[in-house]
Amino acid sequence: MDWIKRNLYFLVGSLVALALMGLAGWYLYSKWQLNNDILVGLDEQYAKLKRLSEQNPHPGSGKTDNIKIARDQQQQLRDYIGKTRPYFQFCPPIPQPESGKLTSQEFSSALSRTLDQMQRDAAKASVVLPPNDSKNNSYSFSFAAQKESLAYLPGSLAPLSEQLGEVKAICAVLCAAKINSLDNLRRERVSDDDLKGPQTDYLSDKSVTNELAVLSPYEVSFRCFSSELAAVLAGFASSPCGMMIVKTINVESAPAAPPSEPLAPPMASAPAYVPPPPPRSAADNYADRYGLGGRGGRSRPMPPPAAVYQQPAPVAPPANKGGLPLVLDEKQLKVTLMLNVVKLAPPK
């Protein structure tokens, strides 16, 4: 204890120096570990630089900076997309209230008016719609569940109004092409109300969203001839309501129509009218009775007896042996189209 009292300052200094040496050692160890981490990262950057320098095309060197050029081209592409966006407007939803808030009553009224308008457009274009089902008085264009309801879930009104506008645009193209008949139209389910509708009105596919747009699937089955099919494809390609891309197409011969009832056999034609002979005088009757000759020493001939003449049976025209051979005998087609309605995403 006496030694500690005599060398107290030396002892305290030694302890402080020892503590400082421990801190210095810990600091050196931590920095050494950090230095190793930085060295590993630097080696990775050198390896990446070497890999880029050996790629084709080269990222550039000196005044040529291919990376900057690629970024500039990306910006040019974004500017081009912005310029073409006005030409690819999406189909306006039905209805589209001015306040922006859609209610069940507004959608129900707009749905009834739109379905009635599409039915009248089909009748005007001589397009035969599918037969009526047991619940609805007319074809509902895949909105049978919503047609029978007056109240809808709040979150389903916006997607249903968008689908109604897209279905109307699709049917407008079909009516403009004057197809023979519409067999079915299917869309994706966007509401719990769709679970109550017939299964033939819906698809199992869902909308796909990417960086640029939203692709909503639809399936249309109809019957037509080749000229009407060409008009349908041209109508989808030039539709003013958004972009309608035909994804798949299946064309097959339409089943033959059932034979019609045989016609009744034609009725026998009435006998031809024969006018009565002209009246004769007593002298003419006396001369005919006794064979006395008339003028020129010849007897007057007896009038022919009244005869009943039948109309001759129709004769089939002779076969045209010198005509052109039949090359194309067009038949009705059954077409199933799978298409996507493209809605551009809002710009970032």
C-alpha positions in Angstrom: 0.0 0.0 0.0 2.9 2.3 0.8 4.3 1.8 -2.7 0.9 2.6 -4.3 0.7 5.7 -2.2 4.2 6.8 -3.2 3.6 5.9 -6.9 -0.1 6.7 -7.2 0.3 9.0 -10.3 2.4 6.3 -12.0 -0.2 3.7 -11.3 -3.1 5.8 -12.6 -1.1 6.7 -15.7 -0.3 3.1 -16.4 -4.0 2.1 -16.1 -5.1 4.9 -18.4 -2.4 3.9 -20.9 -3.5 0.3 -20.8 -7.1 1.3 -21.4 -6.1 3.5 -24.3 -4.1 0.7 -25.8 -7.1 -1.6 -25.6 -9.3 1.0 -27.3 -6.6 1.5 -29.9 -6.5 -2.2 -30.6 -10.3 -2.5 -30.9 -10.3 0.5 -33.2 -7.6 -1.0 -35.3 -9.4 -4.3 -35.6 -12.7 -2.6 -36.6 -11.0 -0.5 -39.2 -9.2 -3.5 -40.5 -12.5 -5.4 -40.9 -14.0 -2.3 -42.7 -10.9 -2.2 -44.9 -11.5 -5.8 -45.9 -15.2 -5.1 -46.7 -14.2 -2.1 -48.9 -11.5 -4.2 -50.6 -14.1 -6.9 -51.4 -16.5 -4.3 -52.8 -13.7 -2.7 -54.9 -12.8 -6.1 -56.3 -16.5 -6.6 -57.3 -16.6 -3.2 -59.0 -13.4 -4.0 -60.9 -14.8 -7.3 -62.0 -18.0 -5.6 -63.2 -16.1 -3.0 -65.1 -14.0 -5.7 -66.8 -17.2 -7.6 -67.7 -18.8 -4.5 -69.2 -15.7 -3.7 -71.1 -15.7 -7.1 -72.7 -19.4 -7.0 -73.7 -20.6 -6.4 -77.2 -21.7 -3.6 -77.8 -19.1 -1.8 -75.7 -20.4 0.7 -73.1 -18.2 3.3 -74.7 -14.9 5.0 -74.0 -13.6 8.5 -74.4 -16.2 10.8 -76.1 -18.5 7.8 -76.8 -20.8 7.0 -73.9 -23.2 4.2 -74.9 -24.8 4.1 -71.5 -25.8 7.8 -71.7 -27.0 7.2 -75.3 -29.2 4.3 -74.1 -30.7 6.5 -71.4 -31.4 9.3 -73.9 -33.1 6.7 -76.2 -35.3 5.6 -73.2 -36.3 9.2 -72.6 -37.1 9.6 -76.3 -39.3 6.5 -76.2 -41.2 7.9 -73.1 -41.7 11.2 -75.0 -43.1 9.3 -78.0 -45.5 7.3 -75.8 -46.7 10.6 -74.3 -47.3 12.0 -77.8 -49.3 8.9 -79.0 -51.3 8.6 -75.8 -54.2 10.9 -77.1 -54.7 8.6 -80.0 -55.4 5.6 -77.8 -58.2 6.8 -75.6 -60.0 4.2 -73.4 -63.6 3.4 -73.8 -65.7 5.8 -71.8 -67.4 4.1 -68.9 -71.2 4.0 -68.8 -72.5 6.0 -67.1 -69.9 8.8 -66.5 -71.5 11.2 -63.9 -70.2 14.7 -63.8 -69.7 14.6 -60.0 -67.4 11.5 -60.4 -69.3 9.5 -57.8 -71.5 6.7 -59.2 -74.5 5.4 -57.4 -76.4 2.1 -57.8 -79.5 3.9 -59.2 -77.5 5.7 -61.9 -75.8 2.5 -63.0 -79.1 0.5 -63.0 -80.8 3.1 -65.2 -77.8 3.4 -67.6 -77.6 -0.4 -67.8 -81.2 -0.7 -68.9 -80.9 2.0 -71.5 -77.6 0.7 -72.9 -78.9 -2.9 -73.2 -82.0 -1.7 -75.0 -79.9 0.4 -77.3 -77.6 -2.5 -78.2 -80.6 -4.8 -78.9 -82.1 -2.2 -81.2 -78.8 -1.7 -83.0 -78.5 -5.5 -83.5 -82.1 -5.6 -84.9 -81.3 -2.7 -87.2 -78.2 -4.5 -88.5 -80.1 -7.8 -88.9 -77.9 -9.5 -86.3 -79.6 -12.5 -84.6 -79.1 -12.5 -80.8 -79.0 -15.6 -78.7 -82.4 -16.9 -77.5 -83.9 -15.4 -74.4 -83.2 -17.3 -71.1 -85.8 -18.2 -68.5 -85.3 -15.1 -66.3 -84.7 -12.3 -68.8 -87.0 -11.1 -71.5 -84.0 -10.4 -73.8 -80.3 -11.0 -74.2 -78.3 -9.3 -71.5 -74.8 -9.2 -73.2 -73.2 -10.9 -70.1 -74.9 -8.6 -67.6 -77.8 -10.9 -66.6 -76.8 -10.8 -62.9 -76.7 -7.0 -62.9 -79.9 -6.7 -64.9 -82.0 -8.4 -62.2 -80.4 -6.3 -59.3 -81.1 -2.8 -58.1 -78.3 -2.5 -55.5 -74.6 -3.2 -56.1 -71.6 -3.3 -54.0 -69.9 0.1 -53.7 -66.5 -1.1 -55.0 -68.0 -2.8 -58.1 -69.7 0.1 -59.8 -66.5 1.5 -61.3 -65.2 -1.7 -63.0 -68.8 -2.6 -64.1 -69.3 0.8 -65.7 -65.9 0.3 -67.6 -66.9 -3.1 -68.8 -70.3 -1.9 -70.0 -68.6 0.7 -72.1 -66.2 -1.8 -73.5 -69.0 -4.3 -74.3 -70.9 -1.6 -76.1 -67.8 -0.8 -78.2 -67.3 -4.4 -79.1 -70.9 -4.9 -80.1 -70.8 -1.7 -82.2 -68.0 -3.3 -84.3 -69.9 -6.5 -84.7 -73.1 -4.7 -85.8 -71.1 -2.4 -88.2 -69.7 -5.6 -89.9 -73.3 -7.0 -90.2 -72.5 -10.5 -88.9 -75.2 -13.1 -89.2 -75.7 -13.9 -85.5 -74.1 -13.5 -82.1 -73.7 -16.7 -80.2 -72.1 -15.5 -76.9 -70.1 -12.8 -75.3 -68.0 -13.4 -72.1 -66.1 -11.2 -69.8 -64.1 -11.5 -66.5 -65.7 -11.4 -63.1 -65.1 -8.0 -61.3 -67.7 -8.2 -58.6 -69.3 -10.6 -56.1 -72.6 -10.0 -57.9 -71.1 -11.9 -60.9 -71.1 -15.1 -58.9 -74.9 -15.1 -59.2 -75.0 -14.9 -63.0 -74.9 -17.8 -65.5 -71.4 -19.3 -65.9 -71.5 -18.9 -69.7 -71.2 -15.1 -69.2 -67.7 -15.1 -67.6 -64.1 -16.0 -68.3 -61.6 -17.6 -65.9 -58.9 -15.2 -67.2 -58.1 -12.0 -65.3 -56.9 -8.5 -66.3 -53.1 -8.2 -66.7 -51.4 -5.0 -65.6 -47.9 -4.0 -66.7 -45.8 -0.8 -66.8 -47.8 0.8 -69.7 -51.3 -0.5 -69.7 -54.1 -2.8 -68.4 -55.3 -5.7 -70.6 -58.9 -6.8 -70.0 -59.9 -10.1 -71.7 -63.1 -10.7 -73.6 -64.4 -13.6 -75.7 -66.9 -13.3 -78.6 -68.5 -16.1 -80.5 -70.5 -15.3 -83.7 -71.5 -16.6 -87.1 -70.7 -14.9 -90.4 -69.1 -15.3 -93.8 -65.5 -14.4 -94.7 -66.3 -10.9 -95.8 -68.0 -10.1 -92.5 -65.0 -11.6 -90.6 -62.6 -9.3 -92.5 -64.8 -6.4 -91.5 -64.8 -7.4 -87.9 -61.0 -7.6 -87.7 -60.7 -4.3 -89.5 -63.2 -2.7 -87.1 -61.2 -3.9 -84.0 -58.0 -2.6 -85.5 -59.5 0.9 -86.2 -61.9 1.2 -83.3 -61.9 4.8 -81.9 -62.6 3.5 -78.4 -59.2 2.2 -77.1 -57.1 -0.6 -78.5 -58.7 -3.9 -79.2 -56.1 -6.6 -79.9 -57.2 -9.9 -81.2 -55.2 -12.5 -79.2 -56.6 -15.8 -80.7 -59.1 -16.6 -83.4 -60.8 -20.0 -84.0 -62.7 -20.4 -87.3 -64.7 -23.5 -88.2 -67.7 -24.4 -90.4 -71.0 -23.5 -88.8 -73.3 -26.5 -88.2 -75.9 -26.9 -90.8 -79.3 -25.4 -90.2 -82.2 -27.9 -89.5 -84.2 -28.8 -92.6 -87.2 -26.8 -93.2 -90.8 -28.2 -93.6 -91.5 -29.6 -97.1 -93.5 -27.4 -99.3 -97.1 -28.5 -100.3 -97.4 -30.1 -103.8 -98.5 -27.7 -106.5 -102.2 -27.7 -107.3 -103.4 -28.8 -110.7 -103.9 -25.9 -113.1 -107.4 -25.1 -114.2 -108.4 -26.1 -117.8 -108.0 -23.5 -120.5 -111.0 -21.5 -121.5 -112.4 -22.4 -125.0 -114.7 -19.8 -126.5 -118.1 -21.2 -127.9 -118.5 -21.4 -131.7 -120.2 -18.5 -133.4 -123.9 -18.7 -134.1 -124.9 -20.5 -137.4 -127.7 -19.8 -139.8 -130.4 -22.3 -140.9 -128.9 -22.5 -144.4 -125.5 -23.5 -143.0 -127.1 -26.2 -140.8 -129.0 -27.6 -143.9 -125.9 -27.6 -146.0 -123.9 -29.4 -143.3 -126.7 -32.0 -142.8 -127.0 -33.0 -146.5 -123.4 -32.5 -147.5 -124.1 -29.6 -149.9 -121.0 -27.7 -150.9 -120.4 -24.1 -150.2 -118.4 -21.7 -152.2 -115.9 -23.3 -154.5 -117.7 -26.7 -154.6 -116.4 -27.7 -151.2 -118.4 -28.4 -148.1 -118.1 -26.2 -145.1 -116.0 -28.0 -142.4 -117.5 -28.8 -139.1 -116.3 -26.8 -136.1 -113.9 -28.7 -133.9 -115.4 -30.1 -130.7 -114.7 -28.2 -127.5 -111.5 -29.6 -126.0 -109.9 -29.2 -122.6 -106.3 -28.3 -122.7 -103.9 -28.7 -119.8 -100.9 -26.5 -119.2 -97.7 -28.4 -120.2 -95.5 -29.7 -117.4 -92.4 -27.6 -116.8 -89.3 -28.9 -118.5 -85.9 -28.7 -116.7 -83.4 -26.5 -118.5 -80.6 -28.4 -120.1 -77.3 -28.6 -118.1 -74.8 -25.9 -119.0 -72.0 -28.0 -120.3 -69.9 -25.1 -121.4 -70.0 -23.0 -118.2 -67.2 -22.2 -115.8 -66.5 -24.8 -113.1 -67.5 -24.0 -109.5 -64.4 -22.8 -107.7 -65.6 -21.3 -104.4 -68.7 -22.4 -102.5 -68.6 -20.2 -99.4 -70.4 -21.5 -96.3 -71.2 -19.9 -93.0 -68.4 -19.8 -90.4 -68.5 -20.0 -86.7 -65.9 -17.7 -85.2 -64.6 -17.5 -81.7 -62.4 -14.4 -80.9 -60.3 -13.9 -77.8 -59.4 -10.3 -77.6 -57.8 -7.9 -75.1 -59.0 -4.3 -74.5 -55.9 -2.2 -73.8 -56.2 0.7 -71.4 -53.1 2.8 -71.0 -52.0 3.4 -67.5 -51.8 7.0 -66.3 -48.4 8.6 -66.8 -46.1 8.7 -63.9 
